[in-house]
Amino acid sequence: EHQLIQSLNTEHQLIQSLNTEHQLIQSLNTEHQLIQSLNTEHQLIQSLNTEHQLIQSLNTEHQLIQSLNTEHQLIQSLNTEHQLIQSLNTEHQLIQSLNTEHQLIQSLNTEHQLIQSATLNTEHQLTQSATLNTEHQLIQSLNTEH
C-alpha cells in the first residue's frame, strides 16, 4: 500500500510537472503572438515611413514645378519686354525716317528759296536793264531831235 501511495505521489508530481510545462508552453505561445503583433506593427510603421518618403518626394516635385512655373512666368515677362523693345526700335526707325524726310523737305525748301531769289534777281536785273535801255534810247532820240 505504501508503494501504491508512492506511485500515486510520483504520478501526481508528474502531472504537476506536465501542468507547469503546459503553462510554460502557453506563456511561450502568448509571447510568440506578441512578437507577431510587434512584427505586424513594425511592418505598418515601415509602410508609413515609405508613404512619408513618397509624400516628401511629391512635395519636392511640387516645389520644382512651382519653380519651373515661376521661371516660365519670368521668361514670358522677358518675352513681353523684348516685344516692347522691338516696338520701340520700330518706332525709333520710323522717327529716324521722318527726320530724314524732314531734312529732305528742308533741303528742298532751301533750294526753292535759292531758285526764287535767283529768279527775282534775274528779273530785277532784266527789268533794270530794259528800263535803262529804254531811257537811254529816249535820251538819244531827244538829243537827235534837239
LINRA-V610568 format. One record per residue. N is the residue number from 1. RES is the residue in one letter. PHI is phi in whole degrees, 0 to 359 (NA if undefined). BURIAL is I if it has 24 or more other ideal C-beta (glycine too) atoms within 12 Angstrom, else O. Layout:
N_RES_PHI_BURIAL ; N_RES_PHI_BURIAL
This chain:
1_E_NA_O ; 2_H_300_O ; 3_Q_294_O ; 4_L_297_O ; 5_I_297_O ; 6_Q_297_O ; 7_S_298_O ; 8_L_295_O ; 9_N_296_O ; 10_T_297_O ; 11_E_297_O ; 12_H_297_O ; 13_Q_298_O ; 14_L_297_O ; 15_I_298_O ; 16_Q_297_O ; 17_S_297_O ; 18_L_296_O ; 19_N_298_O ; 20_T_298_O ; 21_E_297_O ; 22_H_297_O ; 23_Q_297_O ; 24_L_296_O ; 25_I_297_O ; 26_Q_299_O ; 27_S_299_O ; 28_L_295_O ; 29_N_298_O ; 30_T_300_O ; 31_E_298_O ; 32_H_296_O ; 33_Q_297_O ; 34_L_298_O ; 35_I_298_O ; 36_Q_297_O ; 37_S_297_O ; 38_L_295_O ; 39_N_297_O ; 40_T_299_O ; 41_E_299_O ; 42_H_297_O ; 43_Q_297_O ; 44_L_298_O ; 45_I_299_O ; 46_Q_297_O ; 47_S_297_O ; 48_L_296_O ; 49_N_297_O ; 50_T_298_O ; 51_E_298_O ; 52_H_297_O ; 53_Q_297_O ; 54_L_297_O ; 55_I_299_O ; 56_Q_297_O ; 57_S_297_O ; 58_L_295_O ; 59_N_297_O ; 60_T_298_O ; 61_E_297_O ; 62_H_298_O ; 63_Q_297_O ; 64_L_297_O ; 65_I_298_O ; 66_Q_297_O ; 67_S_298_O ; 68_L_295_O ; 69_N_296_O ; 70_T_298_O ; 71_E_298_O ; 72_H_296_O ; 73_Q_297_O ; 74_L_297_O ; 75_I_298_O ; 76_Q_297_O ; 77_S_297_O ; 78_L_295_O ; 79_N_296_O ; 80_T_298_O ; 81_E_298_O ; 82_H_297_O ; 83_Q_296_O ; 84_L_297_O ; 85_I_298_O ; 86_Q_297_O ; 87_S_298_O ; 88_L_296_O ; 89_N_296_O ; 90_T_298_O ; 91_E_298_O ; 92_H_297_O ; 93_Q_296_O ; 94_L_297_O ; 95_I_298_O ; 96_Q_297_O ; 97_S_298_O ; 98_L_296_O ; 99_N_296_O ; 100_T_298_O ; 101_E_297_O ; 102_H_297_O ; 103_Q_297_O ; 104_L_297_O ; 105_I_298_O ; 106_Q_298_O ; 107_S_297_O ; 108_L_296_O ; 109_N_298_O ; 110_T_297_O ; 111_E_298_O ; 112_H_298_O ; 113_Q_296_O ; 114_L_296_O ; 115_I_296_O ; 116_Q_298_O ; 117_S_297_O ; 118_A_296_O ; 119_T_296_O ; 120_L_298_O ; 121_N_297_O ; 122_T_296_O ; 123_E_300_O ; 124_H_298_O ; 125_Q_295_O ; 126_L_296_O ; 127_T_296_O ; 128_Q_298_O ; 129_S_296_O ; 130_A_295_O ; 131_T_297_O ; 132_L_296_O ; 133_N_298_O ; 134_T_296_O ; 135_E_299_O ; 136_H_296_O ; 137_Q_294_O ; 138_L_297_O ; 139_I_296_O ; 140_Q_298_O ; 141_S_297_O ; 142_L_295_O ; 143_N_295_O ; 144_T_294_O ; 145_E_295_O ; 146_H_291_O
